[in-house]
Amino acid sequence: MPPLSPLDITGIVTVLDVLGVCVFAISGALVAARKEMDPIGFIALGTATGIGGGTLRDLVLGAQPVFWVSDSLYLIAPVVVSLAMFWLARLFHSRYAGLVWADALGMALFSVTGASKALTLGAPPSVAIAMGIMTAAFGGIIRDVLAGESPLVLHKEIYVTAAFAGAGTLVVLHGLGVGQEVRALAAFALAFTVRALAIARGWSLPHYRRPDRPLDGPPRRRD
């Protein structure tokens, strides 16, 4: 599978990348609204959510400089969006529902752009899929940790599975020689559909249940 040329990351993938940063910034700002933070809190939480996953991806891949350093639009956009949400968050009928759907949209977008950038840098398919998942998931992890909440991806939600579906689809279609726009849109559509169905229908992965007698050590000896 040949790596993409540097020019292949432009176009629709760039649009999806900027959109993903903004949507994740909205999800971070909605958490700030639930926590009743001030405007600085909105900016900090929204921006960290928007650029967190991509920053970690670039550091792991050795991409220098990090994407928001080379293009300040990626830093300015989440700051503006987060600050705007300080006044707009009250328009959401349910801030939690808005958070969940914004997070789903951002996850689907970043699963595509994360894998695309990895392929651009010549990463093998398995690494490209991992980078798609990392980009999609870690912004939300940073958001939840900063807000003092249990990260959504560690629940029994179908989340990483949806990101895997999106990133995996993009990598497979790239290997089959499908055009950039088609593979990006198809991968995004699949990731978002999987997550949307899980939200709407309450789907979840099986989770561990502790036994009636916890196995926390050897049984006591009876004298």
KEDREN-201426 format. One record per residue: residue number from 1; x, y, z of N, C-alpha, C in turn. Coordinates in pm, 1 decimal. Layout:
<pts>
PT     k      neast     nnorth        nup     caeast    canorth       caup      ceast     cnorth        cup
PT   NUM          X          Y          Z          X          Y          Z          X          Y          Z
...
</pts>
This chain:
<pts>
PT     k      neast     nnorth        nup     caeast    canorth       caup      ceast     cnorth        cup
PT     1       84.9     -118.7        0.0        0.0        0.0        0.0       88.6      124.0        0.0
PT     2       95.7      200.5     -106.7      183.1      316.5     -111.3      128.0      429.2      -25.6
PT     3      219.6      510.2       33.7      172.1      623.6      112.0      108.5      728.4       23.3
PT     4       19.9      805.2       81.3      -40.7      913.6        6.9       62.8     1022.5      -17.3
PT     5       45.4     1099.6     -121.4      131.1     1215.2     -141.5       87.3     1325.6      -46.7
PT     6      178.1     1420.1      -11.7      139.3     1527.4       80.7       19.3     1606.0       32.4
PT     7       -3.6     1612.1      -97.2     -116.1     1689.8     -148.2     -249.7     1620.7     -125.9
PT     8     -245.8     1489.4     -102.3     -370.6     1415.3      -87.7     -445.5     1448.8       41.0
PT     9     -376.8     1510.2      137.9     -442.6     1540.5      264.6     -527.2     1666.4      252.8
PT    10     -516.9     1736.5      140.8     -593.8     1859.4      122.6     -735.8     1825.7       81.6
PT    11     -815.7     1928.2       57.7     -951.6     1904.7       10.5    -1044.1     1863.3      121.3
PT    12    -1120.1     1759.4       95.2    -1227.4     1721.6      186.4    -1174.9     1678.7      322.5
PT    13    -1057.3     1615.7      327.2    -1003.6     1572.8      456.1     -970.3     1693.7      543.7
PT    14     -916.8     1798.6      482.6     -888.4     1921.2      557.4    -1016.5     1982.2      611.3
PT    15    -1120.0     1985.0      528.8    -1249.9     2037.0      573.1    -1301.7     1955.1      690.8
PT    16    -1294.6     1823.0      680.2    -1339.3     1736.5      788.7    -1256.2     1759.0      914.4
PT    17    -1126.6     1784.2      897.3    -1037.5     1804.1     1010.9    -1074.5     1931.1     1087.2
PT    18    -1093.1     2041.4     1015.7    -1131.4     2167.1     1080.7    -1268.9     2154.3     1145.6
PT    19    -1360.7     2089.8     1074.4    -1494.8     2068.8     1129.4    -1488.4     1984.1     1255.8
PT    20    -1403.7     1881.2     1254.0    -1389.3     1796.3     1371.3    -1337.5     1872.5     1492.0
PT    21    -1239.8     1960.3     1470.2    -1187.5     2043.0     1578.9    -1298.2     2129.1     1637.8
PT    22    -1378.2     2190.2     1551.5    -1486.4     2277.8     1598.0    -1594.7     2199.9     1671.4
PT    23    -1630.8     2083.1     1619.1    -1736.9     2003.6     1682.5    -1690.8     1952.2     1818.3
PT    24    -1567.3     1907.2     1826.6    -1516.7     1862.0     1955.9    -1504.6     1978.4     2053.6
PT    25    -1472.6     2097.0     2001.9    -1469.9     2215.2     2088.4    -1609.0     2242.5     2145.5
PT    26    -1712.1     2221.9     2064.6    -1849.9     2237.3     2113.0    -1879.0     2138.1     2225.4
PT    27    -1834.4     2013.9     2206.3    -1860.0     1913.3     2309.9    -1788.0     1949.8     2439.5
PT    28    -1665.4     2001.6     2428.0    -1593.8     2045.4     2547.4    -1661.6     2163.0     2614.4
PT    29    -1711.0     2256.5     2534.1    -1780.4     2373.3     2588.2    -1911.2     2333.4     2656.3
PT    30    -1978.7     2232.5     2604.7    -2102.4     2186.7     2667.6    -2075.5     2124.0     2804.1
PT    31    -1961.0     2055.8     2816.4    -1923.1     2005.1     2948.4    -1894.4     2121.9     3042.4
PT    32    -1827.3     2226.0     2989.8    -1801.3     2345.6     3070.4    -1932.1     2410.3     3115.0
PT    33    -2032.5     2406.5     3027.3    -2163.6     2461.6     3064.0    -2226.7     2380.3     3176.0
PT    34    -2217.4     2249.6     3167.2    -2273.5     2164.0     3272.5    -2203.5     2188.7     3405.7
PT    35    -2073.9     2224.3     3398.7    -1996.8     2251.4     3520.0    -2005.9     2398.1     3562.6
PT    36    -2081.0     2478.5     3485.5    -2100.2     2620.9     3513.7    -1968.1     2695.8     3526.5
PT    37    -1880.5     2676.2     3427.0    -1749.7     2741.6     3426.0    -1760.4     2883.4     3370.5
PT    38    -1653.5     2960.8     3388.1    -1647.3     3096.1     3332.7    -1595.5     3089.1     3188.2
PT    39    -1590.3     3202.7     3116.7    -1545.7     3198.4     2976.1    -1408.3     3136.1     2955.6
PT    40    -1315.5     3158.9     3049.7    -1182.0     3099.2     3037.4    -1191.3     2947.7     3047.6
PT    41    -1277.3     2899.1     3135.1    -1298.3     2755.0     3145.8    -1354.6     2696.6     3018.3
PT    42    -1448.3     2769.4     2955.7    -1503.9     2725.0     2828.2    -1393.4     2713.3     2723.1
PT    43    -1310.1     2816.0     2713.4    -1203.3     2816.0     2613.5    -1103.7     2704.0     2640.9
PT    44    -1064.8     2687.8     2767.0     -965.6     2585.4     2801.0    -1018.7     2445.9     2771.5
PT    45    -1141.3     2418.4     2814.9    -1196.3     2283.5     2797.0    -1229.2     2257.1     2650.2
PT    46    -1287.6     2356.2     2582.6    -1321.9     2337.4     2441.8    -1199.2     2321.6     2353.7
PT    47    -1098.0     2403.1     2375.8     -977.8     2395.9     2293.2     -900.4     2267.0     2319.0
PT    48     -888.1     2228.8     2445.0     -818.5     2104.1     2477.0     -887.6     1984.5     2413.0
PT    49    -1020.4     1987.1     2411.3    -1095.5     1878.3     2348.5    -1076.2     1878.4     2197.6
PT    50    -1077.3     1998.1     2138.2    -1067.0     2008.3     1993.5     -933.2     1965.9     1937.4
PT    51     -823.7     1998.8     2005.9     -691.2     1971.9     1949.6     -616.1     1861.6     2023.2
PT    52     -673.1     1810.0     2132.6     -600.4     1713.7     2214.5     -563.0     1585.2     2142.5
PT    53     -661.1     1522.1     2077.2     -634.1     1395.9     2010.0     -536.4     1411.6     1894.6
PT    54     -552.2     1516.6     1815.8     -462.5     1540.4     1704.1     -321.3     1573.1     1748.3
PT    55     -309.0     1642.9     1861.5     -176.7     1674.4     1915.3     -102.9     1547.3     1953.4
PT    56     -171.5     1458.5     2024.3     -109.2     1332.4     2063.4      -72.6     1249.9     1940.5
PT    57     -160.5     1247.6     1841.2     -132.4     1175.9     1715.8       -4.0     1226.0     1650.9
PT    58        9.8     1357.8     1638.3      127.4     1414.2     1573.1      254.3     1385.4     1652.0
PT    59      245.1     1388.7     1785.9      361.4     1358.9     1867.6      404.2     1213.8     1851.2
PT    60      307.6     1123.5     1846.6      338.9      981.0     1829.5      399.1      954.6     1691.7
PT    61      345.1     1020.1     1589.3      393.3     1000.1     1452.3      520.8     1078.9     1423.1
PT    62      560.0     1166.3     1513.8      679.0     1248.3     1490.2      656.8     1357.8     1388.4
PT    63      531.6     1400.3     1370.7      500.1     1507.2     1275.2      537.2     1641.4     1336.5
PT    64      629.2     1710.8     1274.8      675.9     1839.4     1326.7      659.8     1947.9     1221.7
PT    65      608.2     2066.4     1261.5      550.3     2093.3     1393.8      411.5     2032.9     1406.5
PT    66      359.4     2031.6     1528.3      224.0     1983.4     1552.6      126.3     2067.1     1470.0
PT    67       17.9     2005.3     1425.3      -70.0     2065.6     1324.9     -118.1     2205.0     1359.5
PT    68     -150.1     2232.4     1484.8     -203.2     2364.6     1517.8      -92.9     2469.2     1531.5
PT    69       32.1     2425.0     1535.0      144.7     2518.5     1533.9      173.4     2564.4     1391.2
PT    70      163.0     2471.3     1296.8      190.3     2505.6     1157.1       74.7     2580.5     1092.1
PT    71      -46.2     2562.3     1143.1     -163.0     2631.2     1088.9     -246.9     2681.4     1204.7
PT    72     -239.6     2811.4     1232.9     -304.9     2867.6     1351.1     -457.5     2860.8     1344.5
PT    73     -514.0     2831.8     1226.1     -659.2     2818.2     1216.7     -708.9     2710.3     1310.9
PT    74     -630.3     2603.5     1327.0     -670.7     2493.3     1413.2     -671.1     2533.7     1560.7
PT    75     -604.3     2640.6     1595.9     -605.7     2690.5     1732.9     -709.2     2801.4     1750.6
PT    76     -719.0     2887.9     1651.5     -813.1     2999.9     1660.3     -957.5     2950.5     1657.8
PT    77     -986.4     2853.4     1568.6    -1124.5     2806.3     1551.9    -1184.4     2752.5     1681.2
PT    78    -1117.0     2661.6     1754.4    -1179.9     2612.0     1877.8    -1192.1     2718.3     1986.1
PT    79    -1099.3     2814.5     1988.7    -1110.3     2922.7     2086.3    -1236.3     3004.9     2060.1
PT    80    -1258.1     3041.5     1932.7    -1375.4     3121.2     1896.0    -1504.2     3042.7     1922.0
PT    81    -1505.2     2916.7     1881.1    -1625.3     2833.5     1899.3    -1656.3     2815.5     2047.6
PT    82    -1554.0     2789.6     2126.6    -1574.5     2768.4     2270.9    -1629.0     2893.2     2337.3
PT    83    -1573.5     3007.0     2301.5    -1620.6     3133.0     2360.5    -1764.1     3162.5     2318.1
PT    84    -1796.7     3134.7     2192.0    -1933.9     3155.5     2145.2    -2031.6     3067.2     2222.1
PT    85    -1987.9     2947.3     2256.3    -2075.8     2855.8     2329.2    -2106.4     2903.1     2469.9
PT    86    -2026.2     2994.7     2523.5    -2056.2     3049.8     2655.0    -2194.3     3115.2     2654.9
PT    87    -2231.7     3172.9     2541.3    -2363.7     3236.0     2529.1    -2466.6     3145.8     2461.2
PT    88    -2419.7     3051.7     2377.9    -2512.9     2970.3     2300.7    -2553.0     2840.9     2369.7
PT    89    -2477.2     2797.2     2469.9    -2504.8     2667.8     2533.1    -2645.1     2660.9     2590.8
PT    90    -2697.1     2772.5     2636.8    -2831.2     2773.0     2697.7    -2940.5     2742.5     2595.1
PT    91    -2907.2     2750.1     2465.5    -3006.7     2721.7     2362.1    -3030.9     2572.3     2345.4
PT    92    -2940.8     2489.1     2396.9    -2958.1     2344.1     2387.5    -3064.0     2299.9     2486.7
PT    93    -3164.1     2229.2     2438.0    -3270.7     2178.9     2524.9    -3212.9     2085.6     2630.5
PT    94    -3120.9     2000.1     2589.2    -3051.3     1911.5     2681.7    -2902.7     1921.6     2651.0
PT    95    -2826.0     1977.0     2743.8    -2683.3     1992.0     2719.1    -2615.0     1856.3     2710.0
PT    96    -2665.1     1757.9     2786.2    -2602.9     1626.0     2779.1    -2628.5     1560.5     2643.6
PT    97    -2750.7     1572.3     2593.5    -2781.4     1516.6     2461.9    -2697.8     1586.8     2354.6
PT    98    -2685.0     1718.3     2366.0    -2601.3     1791.3     2271.8    -2458.3     1745.9     2278.3
PT    99    -2408.5     1721.8     2399.9    -2272.1     1673.0     2418.4    -2252.1     1538.2     2351.5
PT   100    -2344.6     1446.2     2374.0    -2331.0     1310.4     2319.8    -2329.3     1312.3     2167.5
PT   101    -2417.1     1391.1     2106.4    -2422.9     1393.7     1959.7    -2306.6     1471.5     1899.1
PT   102    -2264.8     1579.3     1963.0    -2146.7     1651.2     1915.1    -2023.8     1562.5     1925.3
PT   103    -2015.9     1487.6     2033.7    -1903.7     1396.4     2052.7    -1904.5     1287.2     1945.8
PT   104    -2022.0     1236.5     1911.9    -2033.1     1133.6     1808.3    -1986.8     1186.1     1673.0
PT   105    -2027.4     1307.9     1640.6    -1987.9     1368.2     1513.6    -1837.8     1392.9     1509.2
PT   106    -1783.0     1446.3     1618.8    -1639.0     1469.8     1623.5    -1559.7     1341.1     1614.7
PT   107    -1606.7     1236.7     1681.9    -1540.4     1107.4     1675.9    -1532.9     1055.5     1533.1
PT   108    -1644.6     1062.3     1461.6    -1647.7     1012.0     1323.8    -1554.9     1092.4     1233.3
PT   109    -1553.5     1223.4     1250.1    -1466.5     1308.1     1168.8    -1319.3     1277.3     1195.5
PT   110    -1282.6     1266.9     1321.7    -1142.4     1247.6     1356.0    -1093.2     1106.0     1328.5
PT   111    -1181.8     1008.3     1329.2    -1138.3      872.9     1292.2    -1089.2      870.4     1148.3
PT   112    -1150.2      955.3     1064.7    -1111.4      966.0      923.9     -983.4     1046.5      908.5
PT   113     -979.5     1164.7      968.4     -863.8     1252.6      947.7     -738.7     1199.3     1016.1
PT   114     -756.3     1132.7     1130.4     -640.2     1074.9     1197.8     -575.6      965.8     1115.6
PT   115     -656.5      876.4     1061.2     -603.1      769.9      976.7     -544.6      826.1      847.9
PT   116     -609.1      928.3      791.4     -560.1      989.2      667.3     -422.6     1050.6      685.8
PT   117     -402.3     1121.0      796.1     -272.3     1183.7      818.1     -164.2     1079.3      837.9
PT   118     -197.7      972.4      909.1      -99.4      865.8      929.1      -57.1      804.3      795.5
PT   119     -154.2      781.4      707.1     -121.1      728.0      575.0      -35.3      826.9      496.6
PT   120      -65.1      954.7      510.6       12.7     1057.4      442.2      159.3     1052.2      482.7
PT   121      183.0     1021.1      609.2      319.4     1015.8      660.6      384.6      879.5      639.5
PT   122      316.7      791.6      566.6      374.8      662.0      532.9      359.5      554.3      637.5
PT   123      268.2      573.2      733.4      246.7      472.7      837.2      180.9      348.3      778.7
PT   124      212.0      229.9      831.7      146.0      107.2      784.9       -1.6      107.0      824.1
PT   125      -82.5       20.4      761.7     -226.7       19.5      787.1     -265.5        7.5      933.6
PT   126     -200.0      -82.6     1007.5     -237.0     -101.1     1148.3     -212.9       26.2     1229.4
PT   127     -103.1       94.5     1201.2      -72.5      218.3     1272.3     -171.4      327.8     1232.3
PT   128     -206.9      333.2     1104.1     -302.8      433.6     1058.0     -437.4      415.5     1128.1
PT   129     -481.3      291.8     1145.1     -607.5      266.4     1215.2     -595.8      309.2     1361.4
PT   130     -482.7      275.6     1424.6     -461.4      314.2     1563.9     -461.2      466.0     1579.5
PT   131     -401.4      536.0     1482.6     -397.5      681.7     1490.2     -536.6      742.5     1469.3
PT   132     -617.9      677.5     1384.8     -755.5      723.3     1369.1     -832.7      711.2     1499.1
PT   133     -816.8      598.1     1568.2     -884.6      577.5     1696.0     -832.4      675.2     1800.6
PT   134     -699.4      692.8     1804.7     -640.0      783.9     1902.2     -689.3      926.8     1882.1
PT   135     -690.1      972.3     1757.7     -736.0     1108.1     1729.6     -881.6     1125.4     1767.7
PT   136     -961.2     1021.6     1745.1    -1104.5     1028.6     1773.7    -1135.3     1023.3     1922.1
PT   137    -1053.1      952.0     1998.7    -1088.7      923.8     2137.4    -1023.0     1013.6     2240.2
PT   138     -899.5     1056.6     2215.1     -824.3     1118.7     2323.3     -867.1     1261.7     2353.8
PT   139     -925.4     1332.7     2257.1     -978.9     1464.1     2289.7    -1088.0     1453.9     2394.4
PT   140    -1176.7     1355.2     2377.5    -1283.2     1334.1     2474.9    -1230.4     1287.8     2609.5
PT   141    -1124.0     1206.2     2608.4    -1064.1     1162.4     2734.7    -1007.5     1281.6     2810.6
PT   142     -935.1     1368.1     2738.4     -879.1     1488.1     2801.5     -990.2     1575.6     2857.8
PT   143    -1096.1     1592.7     2780.6    -1211.5     1673.0     2825.9    -1269.4     1619.2     2955.8
PT   144    -1295.0     1489.3     2958.4    -1360.1     1430.9     3074.8    -1269.2     1431.9     3196.8
PT   145    -1140.5     1407.5     3176.8    -1046.9     1409.8     3289.7    -1037.3     1550.8     3347.8
PT   146    -1025.6     1651.4     3261.7    -1017.2     1789.7     3309.0    -1145.0     1831.3     3381.9
PT   147    -1258.2     1776.0     3338.3    -1386.5     1810.6     3400.6    -1417.5     1725.0     3522.2
PT   148    -1328.5     1631.6     3554.6    -1349.7     1546.9     3670.9    -1456.5     1441.4     3651.7
PT   149    -1474.8     1394.9     3526.8    -1574.0     1292.1     3498.1    -1506.1     1165.2     3446.9
PT   150    -1574.1     1053.9     3459.8    -1522.6      928.7     3406.3    -1525.8      933.9     3253.7
PT   151    -1412.3      908.1     3187.0    -1408.6      917.4     3039.8    -1514.5      830.2     2974.5
PT   152    -1582.8      887.7     2877.0    -1690.5      817.9     2807.9    -1641.6      689.3     2743.9
PT   153    -1519.3      690.8     2689.7    -1469.7      573.9     2616.5    -1442.7      456.0     2708.9
PT   154    -1437.1      478.4     2841.5    -1412.9      369.3     2934.4    -1542.6      306.8     2984.2
PT   155    -1656.4      361.3     2939.0    -1784.6      300.6     2973.1    -1812.7      187.3     2874.8
PT   156    -1929.2      127.6     2886.4    -1965.0       18.6     2795.9    -2025.3       70.0     2665.8
PT   157    -2002.5      199.3     2637.6    -2053.7      260.2     2515.3    -1984.1      201.9     2391.7
PT   158    -2058.2      196.9     2278.9    -1995.5      161.5     2151.2    -1936.3      289.9     2095.6
PT   159    -1809.6      311.3     2122.8    -1741.1      435.8     2088.0    -1613.0      405.7     2012.2
PT   160    -1520.1      340.0     2078.6    -1395.5      301.7     2011.4    -1426.2      208.3     1895.8
PT   161    -1527.0      123.9     1912.7    -1567.4       33.7     1804.5    -1608.3      111.9     1680.6
PT   162    -1683.0      220.6     1699.6    -1724.8      303.8     1586.8    -1605.1      373.2     1522.5
PT   163    -1511.5      421.9     1605.9    -1390.8      485.1     1552.6    -1307.5      384.4     1474.0
PT   164    -1300.3      261.8     1524.9    -1227.9      156.0     1453.8    -1292.1      127.7     1318.4
PT   165    -1425.5      127.1     1315.8    -1496.4      102.0     1190.0    -1463.8      210.3     1087.8
PT   166    -1462.3      336.2     1132.8    -1432.1      445.6     1040.6    -1289.4      442.6      990.9
PT   167    -1193.7      431.2     1083.6    -1053.0      430.3     1044.8    -1020.0      306.5      960.5
PT   168    -1075.4      193.2      999.9    -1049.4       70.3      924.4    -1104.6       77.0      783.5
PT   169    -1223.9      133.8      769.7    -1283.7      148.1      637.2    -1199.2      237.2      547.9
PT   170    -1150.8      347.9      602.3    -1068.9      438.5      523.2     -941.3      369.8      474.9
PT   171     -876.9      295.5      563.5     -752.1      227.9      527.2     -777.2      121.2      420.6
PT   172     -885.0       44.9      436.8     -916.5      -59.9      338.6     -946.9        1.5      201.8
PT   173    -1027.8      106.6      200.5    -1062.9      169.9       73.3     -940.4      234.1        8.4
PT   174     -850.0      287.0       88.8     -724.6      340.0       34.0     -644.9      229.1      -33.3
PT   175     -639.7      113.6       32.0     -568.5        0.7      -25.5     -630.8      -48.4     -154.9
PT   176     -760.1      -30.2     -169.6     -829.7      -71.5     -291.7     -823.4       34.9     -401.0
PT   177     -759.9      147.0     -370.2     -744.1      252.1     -470.0     -864.8      341.4     -487.6
PT   178     -956.1      342.0     -390.4    -1074.0      428.0     -399.3    -1031.4      573.7     -381.0
PT   179    -1096.0      665.1     -451.3    -1061.9      806.7     -445.6    -1073.1      865.1     -306.6
PT   180     -997.4      971.4     -282.2     -990.2     1031.6     -149.0    -1125.4     1075.1      -95.7
PT   181    -1202.8     1146.7     -177.6    -1331.3     1198.2     -130.6    -1426.7     1085.0      -96.1
PT   182    -1429.7      982.6     -179.9    -1522.7      871.3     -157.4    -1485.4      795.0      -31.4
PT   183    -1357.3      763.9      -15.5    -1317.6      685.7      101.7    -1336.3      765.4      231.0
PT   184    -1311.3      897.2      225.5    -1329.0      979.1      345.1    -1476.4      986.1      384.6
PT   185    -1563.7     1009.9      288.3    -1706.3     1021.1      318.3    -1765.2      886.9      361.2
PT   186    -1721.1      779.1      297.0    -1772.4      647.2      333.7    -1729.5      609.3      475.3
PT   187    -1604.6      636.6      508.5    -1554.9      603.5      642.1    -1625.0      688.1      748.3
PT   188    -1642.1      816.0      720.7    -1713.5      903.2      814.2    -1856.6      855.3      834.4
PT   189    -1924.8      824.1      724.9    -2064.8      781.4      732.9    -2079.8      654.8      816.4
PT   190    -1988.4      559.7      798.4    -1997.1      434.6      873.1    -1972.2      457.7     1021.6
PT   191    -1867.6      534.0     1054.4    -1836.1      558.4     1195.0    -1951.5      630.1     1265.0
PT   192    -2005.3      731.8     1200.2    -2113.9      808.0     1262.7    -2240.7      723.9     1273.5
PT   193    -2269.0      643.3     1171.1    -2389.2      559.5     1174.9    -2383.0      458.3     1287.5
PT   194    -2267.6      394.6     1304.1    -2252.2      296.2     1411.9    -2274.5      361.9     1547.7
PT   195    -2212.5      477.9     1567.2    -2227.2      547.1     1695.7    -2369.9      599.6     1714.6
PT   196    -2428.7      652.3     1607.8    -2564.1      706.2     1617.6    -2664.5      596.7     1652.2
PT   197    -2651.0      481.3     1590.9    -2740.5      370.4     1622.0    -2723.3      324.1     1765.8
PT   198    -2598.7      324.7     1812.8    -2573.7      284.7     1951.5    -2640.2      381.7     2048.2
PT   199    -2635.0      512.3     2016.1    -2698.6      612.8     2102.1    -2850.7      599.2     2096.9
PT   200    -2903.5      590.4     1975.7    -3048.6      589.8     1959.1    -3113.9      462.7     2012.4
PT   201    -3045.0      350.3     1999.4    -3104.8      222.2     2038.0    -3049.6      167.3     2168.8
PT   202    -2958.7      240.4     2230.3    -2905.3      195.7     2358.1    -2813.0       76.7     2348.5
PT   203    -2748.2       57.4     2234.9    -2656.1      -54.3     2218.7    -2532.5      -31.4     2305.4
PT   204    -2477.1     -138.3     2355.4    -2354.1     -129.9     2432.2    -2281.1     -262.7     2423.9
PT   205    -2153.7     -258.8     2457.2    -2074.1     -381.0     2460.1    -2096.5     -452.5     2592.6
PT   206    -2079.1     -584.6     2595.2    -2090.7     -654.8     2724.0    -1983.6     -604.8     2819.3
PT   207    -2016.9     -593.4     2946.3    -1920.5     -543.6     3042.6    -1896.9     -646.1     3152.3
PT   208    -1784.2     -631.9     3217.9    -1745.2     -726.6     3322.5    -1835.8     -713.3     3443.1
PT   209    -1877.6     -825.2     3495.4    -1957.2     -827.0     3618.3    -1878.4     -900.8     3726.6
PT   210    -1866.2     -836.1     3840.5    -1793.0     -897.7     3949.2    -1865.5    -1023.0     3999.6
PT   211    -1792.0    -1125.9     4033.9    -1857.1    -1245.6     4088.5    -1912.5    -1217.3     4227.2
PT   212    -2002.8    -1306.1     4272.6    -2062.4    -1288.2     4404.5    -1956.0    -1288.5     4513.3
PT   213    -1852.8    -1372.4     4493.6    -1742.4    -1374.5     4588.4    -1619.4    -1321.2     4516.9
PT   214    -1583.5    -1193.9     4537.7    -1471.6    -1133.9     4463.2    -1343.9    -1214.3     4477.5
PT   215    -1276.0    -1232.6     4367.0    -1149.4    -1306.5     4367.0    -1035.5    -1208.7     4395.2
PT   216    -1028.2    -1160.1     4518.1     -928.3    -1059.6     4551.6     -811.2    -1116.3     4630.1
PT   217     -797.8    -1247.7     4628.5     -683.6    -1309.0     4696.8     -711.6    -1454.3     4724.7
PT   218     -614.4    -1525.3     4778.2     -633.8    -1668.3     4809.7     -734.4    -1683.3     4922.3
PT   219     -806.2    -1794.5     4925.0     -905.0    -1816.7     5032.8     -835.6    -1825.0     5168.5
PT   220     -911.0    -1781.9     5271.4     -855.2    -1788.8     5405.1     -835.8    -1933.0     5449.6
PT   221     -729.9    -1952.1     5519.6     -704.8    -2085.9     5576.1     -784.2    -2103.1     5704.6
PT   222     -844.8    -2218.2     5716.9     -921.0    -2247.5     5838.4     -839.4    -2338.5     5929.9
PT   223     -819.5    -2292.9     6051.4     -740.9    -2371.6     6145.7     -827.4    -2477.7     6211.5
</pts>
